[in-house]
């Protein structure tokens, strides 16, 4: 009788394990770059592949962020924002074409590189 109970419990455990789904992958992190005081803040940012970068204009004048052939926020009025999710690793220097001194840089790395200590 006891053996039958153990077999039944093992069978139940197998069914439970077989019906469990793996947890969904964690969504990418959202990083905000503020456009304020005619500057990008932060000026330099390191993100993981799959993360999202959001430029938000918190200034009183229009700004944009442009990296030709990669992203273009268009002119953002105060309070507006634009999101970009990088498709590849690398370092992306960008600028505001309205205010030439506004420059920034985003470095996109894989999680594996960061975890191994090699950003």
N, C-alpha and C positions, 0 to 999 in steps of 0.2 A: 504494500500500500504506500509506504513511504517512498519507494522508488518511483512509483507512478506519479506521486505528487511532485517530486523533483523533476521528472521528465516534463510534466505539464508546466511547471514554472519556467523551465528552460525554454520550452516552446513559446510560451507567452513573451518571455524576454526577447526572443528572436524576432517575434512579430513586431514588438514595440521598437526594436532597433531598426528593423527593416522599413518601418513607416516614418521614422524621423527624417526630417529634411535638414540638410545643412543650412546653417544660418546664411542669409543673404550677405554679400560682401558689403562692407561699410561704404557709405557714399564718400566721395572725395571731399576734402576740406575746402571751405570757401575762404578766400583771402581777400581783404579789402585794401585797395590803394586809394587813398583820398587825394583829391586835387584841391589844394588849399594854399593860400599865400603864394600863389604862382609857383608851386612846387608839387612834386609827387611825394606822398608820405605813406609807406616808406619808399625811399628812393631805390633801394635794392631789396629784392625779395627772392627767396628760394622756396619752390613749391614742388610737390610730387606730381608725377604724371597722373592725370585723372582728376586733379584738384581744379577748382575754378577760381579765376582771378576776377574780381569785380572792381572796376574803377568807378568811384563816386565823386561827383563834383560837389564839394561842400564850400566852395568859394563863391564870390559874388559876381564873377565873370565867367564867360564860356571857356571851356578847355576841350582838348581831345588827347588821345593817346594813339600813336601810329607806329607800327612796325610794318613796312611795306611787305606785301605778300604773306603776312602772318595774321595781323589783326589791325582793325581800324574802328575806334569807338564812335567816329563821327563827332560832330560838335555837341558837347553835353552842356546843357543849360544848368544853372545852379539847381541842385536837388536831383538831377538825373544820374543814371548809372548805366554801365554796360558790362556784360559778362563775357569772359573768354575761357575756354577749357583747352589747354594745350594738347596737341595731338602727337607731339614728339619731344624728346629731351633736347636740351641745349640751352644756350644763353641768348636771350633776346633783349637787345638794347632798343629802347623806344623813345619817342619824344612827343611833345605837344607842338604842332606846327603853328599854332597861334602865338605861343610864347616860346621862342627858340631856346631860352635857357632852361626850360623844363625838360629834364631828361631822367630816364629811369632804366632799370635793368631787372629782368626776371630770369632766374636760372631754374630750369625744370630738370629734376632728377627722378630716378626710379626709387621706390621705397627701399629696395634691396641695397642700393648704394649708400643711402643714409644710414641704414641699420648696421652696415658693415664698417661705418666710420669713414667712408670715402665719398663725401658730397660731390 
